[in-house]
Amino acid sequence: MSSDRAFDRRSVLAGATAAMLATPALARAADGWSWLNAPGTWAWKDGTLACEAGPGTDFWRRTAGGPLIDNGHFWFRRQTGDFEMTAALAGDYAADADQTGLMLRLAPDLWMKTGVERLGGHLHSATVFTRDWSDGSSLEIPDAPAVRVKLRRSGQTLFCAHAVGEGAFVDTRLGHLPMPQTVDLGVMAASPAGKGFAARISNITIKSL
């Protein structure tokens, strides 16, 4: 993680500290999907999720002087074995660190997310792996109405990729998590430093491999 990104993350986390003590809240929804920290406004239909990411929400642990924040919005289902998940991410990103993405989660201190994050006024492909401490990597990408992302599991290895518009997928991250056969898998949205924003995540597909 670059020093610039670390500085940005420290600034963003300072704005979310007031919300960090919020207890994650689980809620059953429909079609085998559930919420961790449901947003105030959301709709789910035919593989598309529309929601309002609340202010002061995020998933992040410790790194760059950050607190423990676990109050981002996570819409998930249980998934067993190897898989490939894809989705198209769009949102009215306004503040630094406004983000949407795919997420795989095992515990509050063991998870990963990969997707789109606004940093320095520009969109970035961004991925975080967390094993008690969060790391972060990002790559600036062109603005586009939607960015497609892909997450593939093979054993204990996770492969991340993104595609701008209708372009080809580009590999962005390879990582390891100690995972059981069955995990929580889905999509997420968060607004650590902003006032919240409208997120639209469409064409959500999960294929067992």
Rosetta silent file (secondary structure, phi, psi, omega in degrees, C-alpha in Angstrom):
SEQUENCE: MSSDRAFDRRSVLAGATAAMLATPALARAADGWSWLNAPGTWAWKDGTLACEAGPGTDFWRRTAGGPLIDNGHFWFRRQTGDFEMTAALAGDYAADADQTGLMLRLAPDLWMKTGVERLGGHLHSATVFTRDWSDGSSLEIPDAPAVRVKLRRSGQTLFCAHAVGEGAFVDTRLGHLPMPQTVDLGVMAASPAGKGFAARISNITIKSL
SCORE:     score description
SCORE:     0.000 S_00000001
   1 L     0.000  129.631 -177.638    0.000    0.000    0.000 S_00000001
   2 L   -69.624  158.914  178.124    1.467    3.350   -1.001 S_00000001
   3 H   -64.123  -33.533  178.383    2.144    6.088    1.539 S_00000001
   4 H   -63.067  -43.454 -179.396   -0.408    8.296   -0.256 S_00000001
   5 H   -66.263  -38.346  178.982   -3.097    5.675    0.163 S_00000001
   6 H   -61.605  -40.788  178.378   -2.150    5.213    3.814 S_00000001
   7 H   -63.862  -44.672  178.267   -2.538    8.942    4.393 S_00000001
   8 H   -59.238  -43.378 -176.972   -5.896    8.929    2.654 S_00000001
   9 H   -65.848  -38.910  177.951   -7.036    5.974    4.727 S_00000001
  10 H   -61.975  -42.872 -179.981   -6.029    7.623    8.006 S_00000001
  11 H   -63.984  -42.770 -179.257   -7.990   10.742    7.066 S_00000001
  12 H   -65.478  -43.234 -177.618  -11.009    8.717    6.041 S_00000001
  13 H   -64.725  -31.645  178.333  -10.956    6.577    9.156 S_00000001
  14 H   -60.305  -36.262 -179.887  -10.915    9.624   11.378 S_00000001
  15 H   -73.735  -16.413 -177.989  -14.278   10.589    9.950 S_00000001
  16 H  -102.296   -2.145 -173.919  -15.723    7.159   10.696 S_00000001
  17 H   -58.225  -37.606 -177.201  -14.498    6.777   14.266 S_00000001
  18 H   -61.276  -26.209 -177.504  -17.796    7.905   15.777 S_00000001
  19 H   -96.711   -2.546 -168.011  -19.537    4.982   14.113 S_00000001
  20 L   -69.180  -21.646 -177.038  -16.935    2.306   14.791 S_00000001
  21 L   -84.925   -0.485  179.666  -18.539    0.975   17.964 S_00000001
  22 L   -61.563  135.985 -179.906  -21.739    0.039   16.172 S_00000001
  23 L   -83.258  128.178  177.572  -22.514   -3.652   16.614 S_00000001
  24 L   -55.690  137.510 -176.139  -22.914   -5.569   13.332 S_00000001
  25 L  -120.474  123.546  178.209  -26.569   -6.483   12.867 S_00000001
  26 E   -93.177  140.023  177.660  -27.733   -9.552   10.971 S_00000001
  27 E  -144.313  131.284  175.601  -31.109   -9.594    9.242 S_00000001
  28 E   -76.630  142.068 -179.776  -32.729  -12.251    7.085 S_00000001
  29 L  -121.307 -104.950 -174.879  -34.111  -11.021    3.795 S_00000001
  30 L  -147.708  162.403  173.212  -35.190  -13.175    0.850 S_00000001
  31 L    58.517   28.825  179.722  -34.056  -15.833   -1.637 S_00000001
  32 L    81.729    1.015  178.603  -31.430  -17.190    0.751 S_00000001
  33 L   -97.476  152.765 -179.479  -29.713  -13.810    1.035 S_00000001
  34 E  -138.713  160.756  173.822  -29.162  -11.911    4.286 S_00000001
  35 E  -103.407  137.280  156.543  -27.946   -8.518    5.449 S_00000001
  36 E  -105.610  115.579 -177.690  -25.086   -7.755    7.764 S_00000001
  37 L    63.360   67.595 -178.666  -25.776   -4.128    8.734 S_00000001
  38 L   -62.058  138.350  174.452  -28.756   -3.468    6.473 S_00000001
  39 L   -72.595  165.111 -179.329  -28.962    0.043    4.996 S_00000001
  40 L   -66.816  -31.204 -178.391  -31.979    2.196    5.685 S_00000001
  41 L  -130.993  128.021  177.346  -33.147    1.983    2.075 S_00000001
  42 E  -161.648  159.696  176.510  -32.670   -0.958   -0.273 S_00000001
  43 E  -148.559  142.511 -177.671  -34.353   -3.060   -2.951 S_00000001
  44 E  -133.034  123.602  179.990  -33.472   -6.470   -4.400 S_00000001
  45 E  -157.812  128.928  172.974  -34.889   -7.877   -7.629 S_00000001
  46 L    51.510   46.517  175.863  -33.653  -10.259  -10.312 S_00000001
  47 L    76.791   15.466  178.469  -30.023  -10.210   -9.256 S_00000001
  48 E  -124.450  132.954  177.873  -29.840   -6.440   -8.802 S_00000001
  49 E  -116.497  126.728  171.886  -29.355   -4.620   -5.507 S_00000001
  50 E  -117.361  131.064 -178.919  -30.047   -0.901   -5.063 S_00000001
  51 E  -153.784  163.101  174.910  -29.259    0.637   -1.693 S_00000001
  52 E  -104.344  109.704  177.003  -28.259    3.820    0.099 S_00000001
  53 E   -69.764  128.220 -176.402  -24.863    3.414    1.744 S_00000001
  54 L   -79.896  155.968  178.241  -24.993    5.159    5.103 S_00000001
  55 E   -67.684  147.456  177.087  -22.465    7.740    6.325 S_00000001
  56 L    71.940   23.418 -178.942  -19.619    6.566    8.531 S_00000001
  57 L  -105.976  145.451  179.231  -19.783    2.960    7.312 S_00000001
  58 L  -173.336  167.780  164.801  -16.803    0.782    6.427 S_00000001
  59 E  -123.397  116.295 -178.328  -14.962   -2.501    6.868 S_00000001
  60 E  -167.528  146.599 -179.223  -11.373   -1.906    8.068 S_00000001
  61 E  -138.504  118.176  160.302   -9.063   -3.054   10.868 S_00000001
  62 L    71.143  -51.420 -167.919   -6.050   -1.416   12.505 S_00000001
  63 H   -57.827  146.042 -179.136   -3.702   -0.623    9.588 S_00000001
  64 H    62.285   34.524  177.350   -2.517    2.991    9.122 S_00000001
  65 H    75.052   15.823 -174.906   -3.588    3.892   12.625 S_00000001
  66 L   -83.027  156.029  174.458   -7.176    2.937   11.967 S_00000001
  67 L   -80.704 -172.424  176.430   -9.759    1.740   14.474 S_00000001
  68 E   -96.019  108.011 -177.598  -11.840   -1.418   14.167 S_00000001
  69 E  -117.576  125.012 -174.904  -14.736   -0.606   11.841 S_00000001
  70 E  -142.911   41.223 -175.363  -17.224   -3.331   10.946 S_00000001
  71 L  -119.913   16.735  173.596  -20.444   -1.508   10.101 S_00000001
  72 L   -67.291  167.339 -178.437  -20.434   -1.509    6.294 S_00000001
  73 E   -91.248  124.547 -177.179  -23.400   -2.972    4.407 S_00000001
  74 E  -130.992  114.437  179.548  -22.927   -6.626    3.336 S_00000001
  75 E  -103.725  115.139 -166.983  -25.607   -8.482    1.331 S_00000001
  76 E  -144.629  166.679  170.279  -24.648  -12.154    1.274 S_00000001
  77 E  -138.767  168.179  177.449  -25.533  -15.809    1.015 S_00000001
  78 E   -81.980  137.630 -179.638  -23.736  -18.994    2.017 S_00000001
  79 E  -135.049  130.302 -178.464  -21.493  -20.520   -0.656 S_00000001
  80 E  -110.641  134.381  175.222  -19.790  -23.912   -0.526 S_00000001
  81 L    81.393 -173.303  179.617  -16.707  -24.911   -2.508 S_00000001
  82 L   -67.336  151.131 -175.929  -14.912  -23.211   -5.356 S_00000001
  83 E  -157.373  167.779  166.856  -16.849  -20.537   -7.245 S_00000001
  84 E  -131.662  125.543  179.806  -16.727  -17.608   -9.620 S_00000001
  85 E  -118.837  137.258  175.743  -18.730  -14.486   -8.754 S_00000001
  86 E  -134.205  156.695  175.718  -19.279  -11.458  -10.989 S_00000001
  87 E  -163.068  159.232  173.841  -21.252   -8.216  -10.704 S_00000001
  88 E  -106.400  124.843 -175.014  -21.491   -4.765  -12.276 S_00000001
  89 E  -105.317  132.386  175.340  -20.820   -1.941   -9.814 S_00000001
  90 E  -147.135  154.006  179.104  -22.206    1.581  -10.121 S_00000001
  91 E  -173.352  160.998  175.516  -22.866    4.368   -7.672 S_00000001
  92 L   -88.458   62.220 -177.330  -23.155    8.085   -7.115 S_00000001
  93 L   -61.040  127.287 -175.699  -19.705    8.152   -5.538 S_00000001
  94 L  -125.157  -39.340 -176.089  -19.150   11.598   -4.049 S_00000001
  95 L  -110.187  157.007  174.806  -16.626   11.459   -1.195 S_00000001
  96 L   -56.587  137.449  179.381  -13.241    9.825   -0.891 S_00000001
  97 L    78.828    1.044  167.173  -13.532    6.143    0.039 S_00000001
  98 L   -56.909  133.386 -168.865  -17.143    5.788   -1.175 S_00000001
  99 E  -152.671  151.129  169.139  -17.065    2.172   -2.341 S_00000001
 100 E  -136.168  158.281  179.629  -18.934   -0.837   -3.688 S_00000001
 101 E   177.494 -178.537  170.535  -17.649   -4.341   -4.231 S_00000001
 102 E   -91.932  149.925 -178.533  -17.725   -8.084   -3.799 S_00000001
 103 E  -143.242  139.202  171.268  -16.991   -9.460   -0.345 S_00000001
 104 E  -121.342  130.141 -171.108  -16.083  -12.809    1.173 S_00000001
 105 E  -138.425  136.832  176.092  -16.317  -12.987    4.948 S_00000001
 106 E  -116.982  -32.525 -178.260  -15.561  -15.563    7.623 S_00000001
 107 E  -163.880  167.751  178.517  -15.355  -13.414   10.775 S_00000001
 108 L   -57.665  -24.788 -179.201  -14.972   -9.737   11.744 S_00000001
 109 L  -111.490   15.726 -179.426  -11.188  -10.178   11.557 S_00000001
 110 E  -146.903  100.069 -175.309  -11.038  -12.502    8.526 S_00000001
 111 E  -167.614  172.093  172.166  -12.462  -11.267    5.228 S_00000001
 112 E  -148.608  156.792  175.238  -11.717   -9.640    1.869 S_00000001
 113 E  -143.251  147.324  177.968  -13.406   -7.200   -0.473 S_00000001
 114 E  -144.768  132.975 -177.068  -12.675   -6.173   -4.055 S_00000001
 115 E   177.501 -136.649 -175.654  -14.416   -3.505   -6.104 S_00000001
 116 E  -118.916  136.492  178.175  -14.515    0.211   -6.831 S_00000001
 117 E  -140.467  137.536  176.282  -13.451    3.018   -4.506 S_00000001
 118 E   -86.375  122.498  179.859  -13.285    6.774   -5.053 S_00000001
 119 E  -137.494  127.888  179.025   -9.871    8.120   -4.036 S_00000001
 120 L    60.834   28.154  178.605   -8.502   11.585   -4.748 S_00000001
 121 L    84.098    4.028 -178.157  -11.511   12.406   -6.902 S_00000001
 122 E  -129.923  155.642  176.499  -11.016    9.420   -9.236 S_00000001
 123 E   -76.894  143.378  176.500  -12.307    5.864   -9.429 S_00000001
 124 E  -133.078  144.492  163.436   -9.959    3.070   -8.420 S_00000001
 125 E   -79.050  121.868 -171.748  -10.065   -0.679   -8.570 S_00000001
 126 E  -133.732  140.115 -179.990   -9.421   -1.478   -4.901 S_00000001
 127 E  -136.193  139.940  176.746   -8.948   -4.680   -2.928 S_00000001
 128 E  -129.551  129.033  168.619   -8.495   -5.327    0.798 S_00000001
 129 E  -110.206  134.188 -178.048   -7.478   -8.596    2.457 S_00000001
 130 E  -126.419  121.259  169.058   -7.887   -8.749    6.242 S_00000001
 131 E  -128.970   81.088 -171.543   -6.328  -11.243    8.616 S_00000001
 132 L    73.038  -51.468  174.034   -6.772   -9.269   11.855 S_00000001
 133 L  -104.490  138.779  177.328   -4.974   -6.355   10.127 S_00000001
 134 E   -86.496  139.998  165.347   -6.299   -4.944    6.839 S_00000001
 135 L  -110.039  176.098  179.686   -4.089   -4.332    3.844 S_00000001
 136 L  -156.905  139.293  174.278   -5.114   -2.380    0.775 S_00000001
 137 E  -135.507  147.187 -178.160   -4.163   -2.065   -2.889 S_00000001
 138 E  -149.291  154.070  179.283   -5.632    0.223   -5.533 S_00000001
 139 E  -141.611  124.014  179.533   -5.251    1.123   -9.201 S_00000001
 140 E   -64.411  138.192  179.572   -6.783    4.189  -10.836 S_00000001
 141 L  -130.077  159.029  178.149   -9.251    3.311  -13.592 S_00000001
 142 L   -64.229  147.941  172.612  -11.211    5.399  -16.124 S_00000001
 143 L   -63.124  141.466 -179.813  -14.598    6.713  -15.075 S_00000001
 144 L  -155.072  152.560  178.043  -17.378    4.543  -16.451 S_00000001
 145 L   -57.043  -32.772  178.460  -21.113    4.111  -15.853 S_00000001
 146 L  -151.522  148.697  175.845  -20.351    0.671  -14.414 S_00000001
 147 E  -121.295  126.751  177.787  -17.307   -1.424  -13.592 S_00000001
 148 E   -87.738  141.314  178.441  -17.529   -5.206  -13.696 S_00000001
 149 E  -129.656  153.697 -178.539  -15.676   -7.181  -11.053 S_00000001
 150 E  -138.280  138.105  175.903  -14.906  -10.865  -10.692 S_00000001
 151 E  -130.737  126.342 -179.354  -13.864  -12.983   -7.721 S_00000001
 152 E  -125.263  133.435  175.863  -12.829  -16.618   -8.138 S_00000001
 153 E  -104.333  134.451  170.715  -12.026  -19.124   -5.412 S_00000001
 154 E  -135.403   99.159 -176.440   -9.714  -22.090   -5.933 S_00000001
 155 L    66.519 -118.379  179.146   -9.089  -23.867   -2.647 S_00000001
 156 L  -100.410   10.755 -176.415   -7.535  -21.335   -0.285 S_00000001
 157 E  -110.961  140.248  179.090   -6.651  -18.907   -3.094 S_00000001
 158 E  -121.383  131.371 -179.560   -8.732  -15.951   -4.308 S_00000001
 159 E  -112.167  128.792 -178.338   -8.328  -14.313   -7.719 S_00000001
 160 E  -115.902  142.791  177.879   -9.635  -10.756   -8.290 S_00000001
 161 E  -149.961  158.162  175.487  -10.238   -8.979  -11.613 S_00000001
 162 E  -137.906  159.992  176.521  -12.039   -5.912  -12.960 S_00000001
 163 E  -143.215  130.246  179.067  -13.294   -4.708  -16.343 S_00000001
 164 E   -89.506  126.334 -178.955  -14.218   -1.144  -17.309 S_00000001
 165 L    59.906 -129.103  178.916  -17.382   -0.940  -19.379 S_00000001
 166 L   -99.028   15.170 -179.832  -17.458   -3.799  -21.875 S_00000001
 167 L   -70.458  172.679 -179.714  -13.681   -4.236  -21.835 S_00000001
 168 L   -74.087  153.365  176.357  -11.836   -7.436  -21.012 S_00000001
 169 L   -67.864  139.763  176.972  -11.196   -8.464  -17.425 S_00000001
 170 E  -118.029  128.324  177.930   -7.817   -7.430  -16.018 S_00000001
 171 E   -65.762  133.501 -177.056   -6.290   -9.360  -13.128 S_00000001
 172 E  -121.983  -22.219 -176.198   -5.865   -7.073  -10.124 S_00000001
 173 E  -163.883  143.660  173.087   -5.056   -9.200   -7.096 S_00000001
 174 E  -127.934  129.070 -176.381   -4.139  -12.707   -5.985 S_00000001
 175 E  -150.951  167.240 -179.013   -4.455  -13.547   -2.307 S_00000001
 176 E  -119.720  137.035  167.386   -4.787  -16.238    0.341 S_00000001
 177 L  -134.896  139.113  173.618   -7.312  -16.645    3.134 S_00000001
 178 L   -74.341  105.124 -170.701   -7.632  -19.674    5.413 S_00000001
 179 L  -120.525  140.035  167.157  -11.171  -20.691    4.461 S_00000001
 180 L   -74.831  179.555 -179.982  -13.495  -23.573    5.342 S_00000001
 181 L   -62.207  -38.911 -175.232  -15.591  -25.128    2.593 S_00000001
 182 E  -109.774  131.440 -176.938  -18.544  -22.803    3.253 S_00000001
 183 E  -132.227  166.757  169.332  -18.190  -19.012    3.420 S_00000001
 184 E   -89.670  125.783 -173.691  -20.365  -15.905    3.418 S_00000001
 185 E  -134.786  134.977  178.947  -20.221  -14.394   -0.079 S_00000001
 186 E   179.974 -147.375 -176.809  -21.918  -11.329   -1.522 S_00000001
 187 E  -125.410  157.327 -176.047  -21.700   -7.622   -2.260 S_00000001
 188 E  -139.814  161.672  173.288  -20.951   -4.606   -0.093 S_00000001
 189 E  -149.640  147.470 -179.613  -21.198   -0.825   -0.001 S_00000001
 190 E  -159.281  155.147  178.983  -19.781    1.740    2.409 S_00000001
 191 E  -138.561   78.391 -173.166  -19.219    5.484    2.813 S_00000001
 192 L   -60.694  -40.418 -172.021  -16.538    5.958    5.496 S_00000001
 193 L  -114.247  -10.815 -174.626  -16.015    9.706    5.142 S_00000001
 194 L   -97.136 -168.934 -179.556  -18.984   10.939    3.137 S_00000001
 195 L   -94.302    9.432 -175.101  -22.651   11.620    3.688 S_00000001
 196 L    97.483  164.429 -179.403  -23.677    8.362    2.041 S_00000001
 197 E  -160.657  163.119  177.644  -24.503    7.626   -1.593 S_00000001
 198 E   -85.980  125.726  179.089  -26.767    5.570   -3.836 S_00000001
 199 E  -112.793  142.084  178.776  -25.217    2.253   -4.891 S_00000001
 200 E  -132.932  115.621 -177.865  -26.424    0.017   -7.729 S_00000001
 201 E  -121.207  114.767 -171.009  -25.016   -3.490   -8.051 S_00000001
 202 E  -123.743  172.439  178.121  -26.414   -5.482  -10.953 S_00000001
 203 E    51.897   42.690  179.227  -25.911   -8.721  -12.888 S_00000001
 204 E   -74.813  119.093  178.403  -24.888  -10.538   -9.710 S_00000001
 205 E  -131.766  141.849  174.728  -23.975  -14.112  -10.614 S_00000001
 206 E  -131.200  121.084 -178.131  -22.372  -16.903   -8.572 S_00000001
 207 E  -118.399  125.103  174.799  -21.254  -20.063  -10.362 S_00000001
 208 E   -73.529  140.922 -177.123  -19.978  -23.147   -8.543 S_00000001
 209 L  -111.876    0.000    0.000  -16.803  -24.584  -10.076 S_00000001
